[in-house]
Protein backbone atom coordinates (compact mmCIF):
# COMPACT_ATOMS: atom_id res chain seq x y z
CA UNK A 1 0.00 0.00 0.00
CA UNK A 2 2.83 2.39 0.83
CA UNK A 3 4.48 2.27 -2.60
CA UNK A 4 1.13 3.13 -4.23
CA UNK A 5 0.89 6.47 -2.40
CA UNK A 6 1.26 9.59 -4.52
CA UNK A 7 2.50 12.99 -3.40
CA UNK A 8 -1.09 14.19 -2.99
CA UNK A 9 -2.05 11.19 -0.84
CA UNK A 10 0.89 11.75 1.53
CA UNK A 11 -0.72 14.86 3.01
CA UNK A 12 -1.96 14.41 6.61
CA UNK A 13 -5.59 15.08 5.65
CA UNK A 14 -6.70 14.65 2.07
CA UNK A 15 -9.64 16.69 0.76
CA UNK A 16 -11.80 13.56 0.63
CA UNK A 17 -11.04 12.67 4.27
CA UNK A 18 -11.94 16.21 5.39
CA UNK A 19 -15.29 16.02 3.60
CA UNK A 20 -16.07 12.56 4.98
CA UNK A 21 -15.15 13.65 8.52
CA UNK A 22 -17.30 16.77 8.22
CA UNK A 23 -20.25 14.75 6.90
CA UNK A 24 -19.81 12.23 9.72
CA UNK A 25 -19.78 14.96 12.39
CA UNK A 26 -22.79 16.74 10.91
CA UNK A 27 -24.77 13.54 10.44
CA UNK A 28 -24.12 12.48 14.04
CA UNK A 29 -25.40 15.86 15.23
CA UNK A 30 -28.60 16.15 13.20
CA UNK A 31 -29.45 13.78 10.35
CA UNK A 32 -32.91 15.23 9.45
CA UNK A 33 -31.46 18.74 9.31
CA UNK A 34 -28.60 17.54 7.10
CA UNK A 35 -31.00 15.82 4.70
CA UNK A 36 -33.19 18.93 4.54
CA UNK A 37 -30.16 21.14 3.88
CA UNK A 38 -28.88 18.85 1.12
CA UNK A 39 -32.36 18.80 -0.43
CA UNK A 40 -32.53 22.62 -0.37
CA UNK A 41 -29.05 22.92 -1.93
CA UNK A 42 -29.95 20.38 -4.62
CA UNK A 43 -33.26 22.12 -5.34
CA UNK A 44 -31.66 25.58 -5.60
CA UNK A 45 -28.84 24.20 -7.76
CA UNK A 46 -31.42 22.60 -10.04
CA UNK A 47 -33.30 25.89 -10.34
CA UNK A 48 -30.09 27.78 -11.16
CA UNK A 49 -29.07 25.12 -13.68
CA UNK A 50 -32.49 25.33 -15.36
CA UNK A 51 -32.04 29.09 -15.86
CA UNK A 52 -28.81 28.51 -17.78
CA UNK A 53 -30.48 26.26 -20.39
CHARMM-style PDB file with segment names, atoms N, HN, CA, C and O in Angstrom:
ATOM      1  N   UNK     1       0.832  -1.204   0.000  1.00  0.00      PROA
ATOM      2  CA  UNK     1       0.000   0.000   0.000  1.00  0.00      PROA
ATOM      3  C   UNK     1       0.872   1.261   0.000  1.00  0.00      PROA
ATOM      4  O   UNK     1       0.531   2.260  -0.633  1.00  0.00      PROA
ATOM      5  N   UNK     2       1.997   1.202   0.715  1.00  0.00      PROA
ATOM      6  HN  UNK     2       2.274   0.390   1.230  1.00  0.00      PROA
ATOM      7  CA  UNK     2       2.832   2.395   0.832  1.00  0.00      PROA
ATOM      8  C   UNK     2       3.403   2.844  -0.506  1.00  0.00      PROA
ATOM      9  O   UNK     2       3.433   4.039  -0.799  1.00  0.00      PROA
ATOM     10  N   UNK     3       3.861   1.884  -1.328  1.00  0.00      PROA
ATOM     11  HN  UNK     3       3.837   0.913  -1.089  1.00  0.00      PROA
ATOM     12  CA  UNK     3       4.475   2.268  -2.595  1.00  0.00      PROA
ATOM     13  C   UNK     3       3.465   2.816  -3.601  1.00  0.00      PROA
ATOM     14  O   UNK     3       3.853   3.415  -4.605  1.00  0.00      PROA
ATOM     15  N   UNK     4       2.172   2.617  -3.339  1.00  0.00      PROA
ATOM     16  HN  UNK     4       1.857   2.131  -2.524  1.00  0.00      PROA
ATOM     17  CA  UNK     4       1.131   3.131  -4.226  1.00  0.00      PROA
ATOM     18  C   UNK     4       0.780   4.589  -3.935  1.00  0.00      PROA
ATOM     19  O   UNK     4       0.113   5.245  -4.736  1.00  0.00      PROA
ATOM     20  N   UNK     5       1.233   5.092  -2.783  1.00  0.00      PROA
ATOM     21  HN  UNK     5       1.775   4.560  -2.133  1.00  0.00      PROA
ATOM     22  CA  UNK     5       0.887   6.468  -2.403  1.00  0.00      PROA
ATOM     23  C   UNK     5       1.522   7.486  -3.345  1.00  0.00      PROA
ATOM     24  O   UNK     5       2.681   7.354  -3.738  1.00  0.00      PROA
ATOM     25  N   UNK     6       0.742   8.500  -3.696  1.00  0.00      PROA
ATOM     26  HN  UNK     6      -0.200   8.607  -3.377  1.00  0.00      PROA
ATOM     27  CA  UNK     6       1.263   9.587  -4.518  1.00  0.00      PROA
ATOM     28  C   UNK     6       1.605  10.755  -3.606  1.00  0.00      PROA
ATOM     29  O   UNK     6       1.383  10.694  -2.397  1.00  0.00      PROA
ATOM     30  N   UNK     7       2.141  11.810  -4.185  1.00  0.00      PROA
ATOM     31  HN  UNK     7       2.321  11.859  -5.168  1.00  0.00      PROA
ATOM     32  CA  UNK     7       2.500  12.990  -3.400  1.00  0.00      PROA
ATOM     33  C   UNK     7       1.259  13.593  -2.758  1.00  0.00      PROA
ATOM     34  O   UNK     7       1.297  14.034  -1.609  1.00  0.00      PROA
ATOM     35  N   UNK     8       0.161  13.611  -3.503  1.00  0.00      PROA
ATOM     36  HN  UNK     8       0.130  13.253  -4.436  1.00  0.00      PROA
ATOM     37  CA  UNK     8      -1.087  14.189  -2.993  1.00  0.00      PROA
ATOM     38  C   UNK     8      -1.630  13.382  -1.812  1.00  0.00      PROA
ATOM     39  O   UNK     8      -2.138  13.953  -0.846  1.00  0.00      PROA
ATOM     40  N   UNK     9      -1.522  12.053  -1.892  1.00  0.00      PROA
ATOM     41  HN  UNK     9      -1.110  11.589  -2.676  1.00  0.00      PROA
ATOM     42  CA  UNK     9      -2.047  11.189  -0.839  1.00  0.00      PROA
ATOM     43  C   UNK     9      -1.213  11.236   0.433  1.00  0.00      PROA
ATOM     44  O   UNK     9      -1.684  10.810   1.488  1.00  0.00      PROA
ATOM     45  N   UNK    10       0.008  11.741   0.361  1.00  0.00      PROA
ATOM     46  HN  UNK    10       0.391  12.087  -0.495  1.00  0.00      PROA
ATOM     47  CA  UNK    10       0.888  11.746   1.526  1.00  0.00      PROA
ATOM     48  C   UNK    10       0.581  12.889   2.493  1.00  0.00      PROA
ATOM     49  O   UNK    10       1.164  12.957   3.575  1.00  0.00      PROA
ATOM     50  N   UNK    11      -0.327  13.783   2.111  1.00  0.00      PROA
ATOM     51  HN  UNK    11      -0.801  13.727   1.232  1.00  0.00      PROA
ATOM     52  CA  UNK    11      -0.722  14.865   3.012  1.00  0.00      PROA
ATOM     53  C   UNK    11      -1.460  14.279   4.210  1.00  0.00      PROA
ATOM     54  O   UNK    11      -2.147  13.266   4.085  1.00  0.00      PROA
ATOM     55  N   UNK    12      -1.316  14.930   5.398  1.00  0.00      PROA
ATOM     56  HN  UNK    12      -0.757  15.754   5.500  1.00  0.00      PROA
ATOM     57  CA  UNK    12      -1.961  14.412   6.614  1.00  0.00      PROA
ATOM     58  C   UNK    12      -3.464  14.203   6.445  1.00  0.00      PROA
ATOM     59  O   UNK    12      -3.994  13.163   6.835  1.00  0.00      PROA
ATOM     60  N   UNK    13      -4.143  15.177   5.872  1.00  0.00      PROA
ATOM     61  HN  UNK    13      -3.712  16.023   5.556  1.00  0.00      PROA
ATOM     62  CA  UNK    13      -5.592  15.076   5.654  1.00  0.00      PROA
ATOM     63  C   UNK    13      -5.888  15.393   4.202  1.00  0.00      PROA
ATOM     64  O   UNK    13      -5.709  16.528   3.761  1.00  0.00      PROA
ATOM     65  N   UNK    14      -6.334  14.406   3.466  1.00  0.00      PROA
ATOM     66  HN  UNK    14      -6.479  13.483   3.825  1.00  0.00      PROA
ATOM     67  CA  UNK    14      -6.703  14.652   2.075  1.00  0.00      PROA
ATOM     68  C   UNK    14      -8.053  15.370   2.040  1.00  0.00      PROA
ATOM     69  O   UNK    14      -8.782  15.389   3.032  1.00  0.00      PROA
ATOM     70  N   UNK    15      -8.371  15.950   0.908  1.00  0.00      PROA
ATOM     71  HN  UNK    15      -7.779  15.935   0.102  1.00  0.00      PROA
ATOM     72  CA  UNK    15      -9.637  16.687   0.765  1.00  0.00      PROA
ATOM     73  C   UNK    15     -10.825  15.760   0.995  1.00  0.00      PROA
ATOM     74  O   UNK    15     -11.820  16.149   1.606  1.00  0.00      PROA
ATOM     75  N   UNK    16     -10.709  14.529   0.497  1.00  0.00      PROA
ATOM     76  HN  UNK    16      -9.900  14.214   0.000  1.00  0.00      PROA
ATOM     77  CA  UNK    16     -11.796  13.555   0.634  1.00  0.00      PROA
ATOM     78  C   UNK    16     -12.023  13.191   2.102  1.00  0.00      PROA
ATOM     79  O   UNK    16     -13.164  13.072   2.547  1.00  0.00      PROA
ATOM     80  N   UNK    17     -10.926  13.013   2.854  1.00  0.00      PROA
ATOM     81  HN  UNK    17      -9.998  13.109   2.492  1.00  0.00      PROA
ATOM     82  CA  UNK    17     -11.040  12.673   4.270  1.00  0.00      PROA
ATOM     83  C   UNK    17     -11.692  13.809   5.053  1.00  0.00      PROA
ATOM     84  O   UNK    17     -12.504  13.562   5.945  1.00  0.00      PROA
ATOM     85  N   UNK    18     -11.341  15.058   4.721  1.00  0.00      PROA
ATOM     86  HN  UNK    18     -10.682  15.259   3.997  1.00  0.00      PROA
ATOM     87  CA  UNK    18     -11.942  16.213   5.392  1.00  0.00      PROA
ATOM     88  C   UNK    18     -13.446  16.240   5.171  1.00  0.00      PROA
ATOM     89  O   UNK    18     -14.215  16.463   6.105  1.00  0.00      PROA
ATOM     90  N   UNK    19     -13.859  16.012   3.931  1.00  0.00      PROA
ATOM     91  HN  UNK    19     -13.234  15.831   3.172  1.00  0.00      PROA
ATOM     92  CA  UNK    19     -15.286  16.018   3.599  1.00  0.00      PROA
ATOM     93  C   UNK    19     -16.019  14.900   4.325  1.00  0.00      PROA
ATOM     94  O   UNK    19     -17.091  15.118   4.890  1.00  0.00      PROA
ATOM     95  N   UNK    20     -15.438  13.696   4.310  1.00  0.00      PROA
ATOM     96  HN  UNK    20     -14.567  13.519   3.851  1.00  0.00      PROA
ATOM     97  CA  UNK    20     -16.066  12.559   4.981  1.00  0.00      PROA
ATOM     98  C   UNK    20     -16.179  12.791   6.480  1.00  0.00      PROA
ATOM     99  O   UNK    20     -17.199  12.463   7.087  1.00  0.00      PROA
ATOM    100  N   UNK    21     -15.127  13.360   7.084  1.00  0.00      PROA
ATOM    101  HN  UNK    21     -14.299  13.627   6.591  1.00  0.00      PROA
ATOM    102  CA  UNK    21     -15.147  13.646   8.516  1.00  0.00      PROA
ATOM    103  C   UNK    21     -16.216  14.680   8.839  1.00  0.00      PROA
ATOM    104  O   UNK    21     -16.956  14.532   9.811  1.00  0.00      PROA
ATOM    105  N   UNK    22     -16.295  15.730   8.021  1.00  0.00      PROA
ATOM    106  HN  UNK    22     -15.694  15.850   7.231  1.00  0.00      PROA
ATOM    107  CA  UNK    22     -17.302  16.768   8.220  1.00  0.00      PROA
ATOM    108  C   UNK    22     -18.707  16.198   8.108  1.00  0.00      PROA
ATOM    109  O   UNK    22     -19.567  16.492   8.938  1.00  0.00      PROA
ATOM    110  N   UNK    23     -18.944  15.379   7.079  1.00  0.00      PROA
ATOM    111  HN  UNK    23     -18.245  15.141   6.405  1.00  0.00      PROA
ATOM    112  CA  UNK    23     -20.254  14.754   6.903  1.00  0.00      PROA
ATOM    113  C   UNK    23     -20.595  13.844   8.075  1.00  0.00      PROA
ATOM    114  O   UNK    23     -21.742  13.800   8.520  1.00  0.00      PROA
ATOM    115  N   UNK    24     -19.592  13.113   8.578  1.00  0.00      PROA
ATOM    116  HN  UNK    24     -18.660  13.148   8.217  1.00  0.00      PROA
ATOM    117  CA  UNK    24     -19.806  12.232   9.724  1.00  0.00      PROA
ATOM    118  C   UNK    24     -20.215  13.035  10.947  1.00  0.00      PROA
ATOM    119  O   UNK    24     -21.177  12.686  11.631  1.00  0.00      PROA
ATOM    120  N   UNK    25     -19.482  14.119  11.226  1.00  0.00      PROA
ATOM    121  HN  UNK    25     -18.701  14.404  10.671  1.00  0.00      PROA
ATOM    122  CA  UNK    25     -19.784  14.959  12.387  1.00  0.00      PROA
ATOM    123  C   UNK    25     -21.172  15.574  12.282  1.00  0.00      PROA
ATOM    124  O   UNK    25     -21.938  15.572  13.246  1.00  0.00      PROA
ATOM    125  N   UNK    26     -21.489  16.101  11.104  1.00  0.00      PROA
ATOM    126  HN  UNK    26     -20.867  16.103  10.321  1.00  0.00      PROA
ATOM    127  CA  UNK    26     -22.790  16.739  10.905  1.00  0.00      PROA
ATOM    128  C   UNK    26     -23.923  15.726  11.010  1.00  0.00      PROA
ATOM    129  O   UNK    26     -24.961  16.004  11.610  1.00  0.00      PROA
ATOM    130  N   UNK    27     -23.716  14.550  10.423  1.00  0.00      PROA
ATOM    131  HN  UNK    27     -22.873  14.324   9.935  1.00  0.00      PROA
ATOM    132  CA  UNK    27     -24.771  13.536  10.441  1.00  0.00      PROA
ATOM    133  C   UNK    27     -25.012  12.998  11.844  1.00  0.00      PROA
ATOM    134  O   UNK    27     -26.140  12.646  12.189  1.00  0.00      PROA
ATOM    135  N   UNK    28     -23.964  12.934  12.651  1.00  0.00      PROA
ATOM    136  HN  UNK    28     -23.048  13.220  12.371  1.00  0.00      PROA
ATOM    137  CA  UNK    28     -24.117  12.485  14.040  1.00  0.00      PROA
ATOM    138  C   UNK    28     -24.922  13.516  14.824  1.00  0.00      PROA
ATOM    139  O   UNK    28     -25.715  13.164  15.696  1.00  0.00      PROA
ATOM    140  N   UNK    29     -24.710  14.790  14.505  1.00  0.00      PROA
ATOM    141  HN  UNK    29     -24.066  15.076  13.796  1.00  0.00      PROA
ATOM    142  CA  UNK    29     -25.397  15.864  15.227  1.00  0.00      PROA
ATOM    143  C   UNK    29     -26.883  15.914  14.877  1.00  0.00      PROA
ATOM    144  O   UNK    29     -27.730  15.898  15.770  1.00  0.00      PROA
ATOM    145  N   UNK    30     -27.200  15.975  13.597  1.00  0.00      PROA
ATOM    146  HN  UNK    30     -26.511  15.989  12.872  1.00  0.00      PROA
ATOM    147  CA  UNK    30     -28.602  16.151  13.203  1.00  0.00      PROA
ATOM    148  C   UNK    30     -28.850  15.651  11.784  1.00  0.00      PROA
ATOM    149  O   UNK    30     -28.691  16.399  10.819  1.00  0.00      PROA
ATOM    150  N   UNK    31     -29.235  14.397  11.664  1.00  0.00      PROA
ATOM    151  HN  UNK    31     -29.364  13.790  12.448  1.00  0.00      PROA
ATOM    152  CA  UNK    31     -29.446  13.783  10.348  1.00  0.00      PROA
ATOM    153  C   UNK    31     -30.615  14.417   9.573  1.00  0.00      PROA
ATOM    154  O   UNK    31     -30.445  14.737   8.396  1.00  0.00      PROA
ATOM    155  N   UNK    32     -31.798  14.610  10.190  1.00  0.00      PROA
ATOM    156  HN  UNK    32     -31.936  14.350  11.145  1.00  0.00      PROA
ATOM    157  CA  UNK    32     -32.908  15.228   9.445  1.00  0.00      PROA
ATOM    158  C   UNK    32     -32.563  16.617   8.917  1.00  0.00      PROA
ATOM    159  O   UNK    32     -32.933  16.971   7.798  1.00  0.00      PROA
ATOM    160  N   UNK    33     -31.852  17.401   9.726  1.00  0.00      PROA
ATOM    161  HN  UNK    33     -31.551  17.113  10.635  1.00  0.00      PROA
ATOM    162  CA  UNK    33     -31.463  18.744   9.307  1.00  0.00      PROA
ATOM    163  C   UNK    33     -30.494  18.674   8.132  1.00  0.00      PROA
ATOM    164  O   UNK    33     -30.581  19.473   7.200  1.00  0.00      PROA
ATOM    165  N   UNK    34     -29.568  17.712   8.179  1.00  0.00      PROA
ATOM    166  HN  UNK    34     -29.497  17.063   8.936  1.00  0.00      PROA
ATOM    167  CA  UNK    34     -28.604  17.543   7.095  1.00  0.00      PROA
ATOM    168  C   UNK    34     -29.311  17.178   5.796  1.00  0.00      PROA
ATOM    169  O   UNK    34     -29.009  17.734   4.740  1.00  0.00      PROA
ATOM    170  N   UNK    35     -30.246  16.247   5.879  1.00  0.00      PROA
ATOM    171  HN  UNK    35     -30.491  15.796   6.737  1.00  0.00      PROA
ATOM    172  CA  UNK    35     -30.996  15.818   4.700  1.00  0.00      PROA
ATOM    173  C   UNK    35     -31.780  16.991   4.115  1.00  0.00      PROA
ATOM    174  O   UNK    35     -31.806  17.184   2.899  1.00  0.00      PROA
ATOM    175  N   UNK    36     -32.414  17.769   4.983  1.00  0.00      PROA
ATOM    176  HN  UNK    36     -32.393  17.612   5.971  1.00  0.00      PROA
ATOM    177  CA  UNK    36     -33.192  18.926   4.541  1.00  0.00      PROA
ATOM    178  C   UNK    36     -32.289  19.954   3.862  1.00  0.00      PROA
ATOM    179  O   UNK    36     -32.649  20.524   2.832  1.00  0.00      PROA
ATOM    180  N   UNK    37     -31.116  20.183   4.446  1.00  0.00      PROA
ATOM    181  HN  UNK    37     -30.824  19.719   5.283  1.00  0.00      PROA
ATOM    182  CA  UNK    37     -30.162  21.135   3.881  1.00  0.00      PROA
ATOM    183  C   UNK    37     -29.685  20.677   2.509  1.00  0.00      PROA
ATOM    184  O   UNK    37     -29.636  21.467   1.566  1.00  0.00      PROA
ATOM    185  N   UNK    38     -29.333  19.391   2.401  1.00  0.00      PROA
ATOM    186  HN  UNK    38     -29.373  18.750   3.167  1.00  0.00      PROA
ATOM    187  CA  UNK    38     -28.878  18.853   1.115  1.00  0.00      PROA
ATOM    188  C   UNK    38     -29.983  18.944   0.068  1.00  0.00      PROA
ATOM    189  O   UNK    38     -29.712  19.222  -1.100  1.00  0.00      PROA
ATOM    190  N   UNK    39     -31.227  18.709   0.485  1.00  0.00      PROA
ATOM    191  HN  UNK    39     -31.446  18.483   1.434  1.00  0.00      PROA
ATOM    192  CA  UNK    39     -32.362  18.804  -0.433  1.00  0.00      PROA
ATOM    193  C   UNK    39     -32.511  20.239  -0.936  1.00  0.00      PROA
ATOM    194  O   UNK    39     -32.712  20.471  -2.128  1.00  0.00      PROA
ATOM    195  N   UNK    40     -32.410  21.207  -0.007  1.00  0.00      PROA
ATOM    196  HN  UNK    40     -32.247  21.019   0.962  1.00  0.00      PROA
ATOM    197  CA  UNK    40     -32.528  22.617  -0.374  1.00  0.00      PROA
ATOM    198  C   UNK    40     -31.425  23.025  -1.350  1.00  0.00      PROA
ATOM    199  O   UNK    40     -31.684  23.707  -2.342  1.00  0.00      PROA
ATOM    200  N   UNK    41     -30.184  22.601  -1.059  1.00  0.00      PROA
ATOM    201  HN  UNK    41     -29.973  22.048  -0.253  1.00  0.00      PROA
ATOM    202  CA  UNK    41     -29.054  22.924  -1.933  1.00  0.00      PROA
ATOM    203  C   UNK    41     -29.275  22.318  -3.319  1.00  0.00      PROA
ATOM    204  O   UNK    41     -29.065  22.982  -4.334  1.00  0.00      PROA
ATOM    205  N   UNK    42     -29.698  21.061  -3.353  1.00  0.00      PROA
ATOM    206  HN  UNK    42     -29.869  20.522  -2.528  1.00  0.00      PROA
ATOM    207  CA  UNK    42     -29.955  20.383  -4.618  1.00  0.00      PROA
ATOM    208  C   UNK    42     -31.065  21.056  -5.403  1.00  0.00      PROA
ATOM    209  O   UNK    42     -30.973  21.206  -6.621  1.00  0.00      PROA
ATOM    210  N   UNK    43     -32.122  21.465  -4.695  1.00  0.00      PROA
ATOM    211  HN  UNK    43     -32.196  21.343  -3.706  1.00  0.00      PROA
ATOM    212  CA  UNK    43     -33.258  22.123  -5.341  1.00  0.00      PROA
ATOM    213  C   UNK    43     -32.839  23.467  -5.935  1.00  0.00      PROA
ATOM    214  O   UNK    43     -33.166  23.778  -7.081  1.00  0.00      PROA
ATOM    215  N   UNK    44     -32.106  24.268  -5.137  1.00  0.00      PROA
ATOM    216  HN  UNK    44     -31.841  24.016  -4.207  1.00  0.00      PROA
ATOM    217  CA  UNK    44     -31.662  25.580  -5.604  1.00  0.00      PROA
ATOM    218  C   UNK    44     -30.675  25.449  -6.754  1.00  0.00      PROA
ATOM    219  O   UNK    44     -30.699  26.246  -7.691  1.00  0.00      PROA
ATOM    220  N   UNK    45     -29.800  24.437  -6.684  1.00  0.00      PROA
ATOM    221  HN  UNK    45     -29.780  23.789  -5.923  1.00  0.00      PROA
ATOM    222  CA  UNK    45     -28.840  24.195  -7.758  1.00  0.00      PROA
ATOM    223  C   UNK    45     -29.573  23.809  -9.040  1.00  0.00      PROA
ATOM    224  O   UNK    45     -29.201  24.237 -10.133  1.00  0.00      PROA
ATOM    225  N   UNK    46     -30.604  23.006  -8.898  1.00  0.00      PROA
ATOM    226  HN  UNK    46     -30.907  22.658  -8.010  1.00  0.00      PROA
ATOM    227  CA  UNK    46     -31.418  22.598 -10.038  1.00  0.00      PROA
ATOM    228  C   UNK    46     -32.120  23.789 -10.671  1.00  0.00      PROA
ATOM    229  O   UNK    46     -32.196  23.897 -11.895  1.00  0.00      PROA
ATOM    230  N   UNK    47     -32.631  24.681  -9.835  1.00  0.00      PROA
ATOM    231  HN  UNK    47     -32.569  24.593  -8.841  1.00  0.00      PROA
ATOM    232  CA  UNK    47     -33.295  25.890 -10.339  1.00  0.00      PROA
ATOM    233  C   UNK    47     -32.306  26.765 -11.100  1.00  0.00      PROA
ATOM    234  O   UNK    47     -32.611  27.261 -12.185  1.00  0.00      PROA
ATOM    235  N   UNK    48     -31.116  26.952 -10.523  1.00  0.00      PROA
ATOM    236  HN  UNK    48     -30.868  26.550  -9.642  1.00  0.00      PROA
ATOM    237  CA  UNK    48     -30.086  27.783 -11.157  1.00  0.00      PROA
ATOM    238  C   UNK    48     -29.636  27.158 -12.475  1.00  0.00      PROA
ATOM    239  O   UNK    48     -29.419  27.858 -13.463  1.00  0.00      PROA
ATOM    240  N   UNK    49     -29.498  25.836 -12.477  1.00  0.00      PROA
ATOM    241  HN  UNK    49     -29.675  25.266 -11.674  1.00  0.00      PROA
ATOM    242  CA  UNK    49     -29.071  25.125 -13.679  1.00  0.00      PROA
ATOM    243  C   UNK    49     -30.124  25.262 -14.781  1.00  0.00      PROA
ATOM    244  O   UNK    49     -29.787  25.401 -15.956  1.00  0.00      PROA
ATOM    245  N   UNK    50     -31.394  25.221 -14.394  1.00  0.00      PROA
ATOM    246  HN  UNK    50     -31.668  25.107 -13.439  1.00  0.00      PROA
ATOM    247  CA  UNK    50     -32.490  25.333 -15.357  1.00  0.00      PROA
ATOM    248  C   UNK    50     -32.491  26.712 -16.028  1.00  0.00      PROA
ATOM    249  O   UNK    50     -32.867  26.835 -17.194  1.00  0.00      PROA
ATOM    250  N   UNK    51     -32.075  27.734 -15.300  1.00  0.00      PROA
ATOM    251  HN  UNK    51     -31.769  27.633 -14.353  1.00  0.00      PROA
ATOM    252  CA  UNK    51     -32.035  29.085 -15.856  1.00  0.00      PROA
ATOM    253  C   UNK    51     -30.959  29.225 -16.929  1.00  0.00      PROA
ATOM    254  O   UNK    51     -31.086  30.040 -17.843  1.00  0.00      PROA
ATOM    255  N   UNK    52     -29.901  28.428 -16.811  1.00  0.00      PROA
ATOM    256  HN  UNK    52     -29.798  27.767 -16.068  1.00  0.00      PROA
ATOM    257  CA  UNK    52     -28.810  28.508 -17.780  1.00  0.00      PROA
ATOM    258  C   UNK    52     -29.201  27.925 -19.132  1.00  0.00      PROA
ATOM    259  O   UNK    52     -28.668  28.342 -20.161  1.00  0.00      PROA
ATOM    260  N   UNK    53     -30.130  26.958 -19.144  1.00  0.00      PROA
ATOM    261  HN  UNK    53     -30.563  26.619 -18.308  1.00  0.00      PROA
ATOM    262  CA  UNK    53     -30.479  26.263 -20.392  1.00  0.00      PROA
ATOM    263  C   UNK    53     -31.871  26.598 -20.895  1.00  0.00      PROA
ATOM    264  OT1 UNK    53     -32.292  26.087 -21.932  1.00  0.00      PROA
TER     265      UNK     53
END
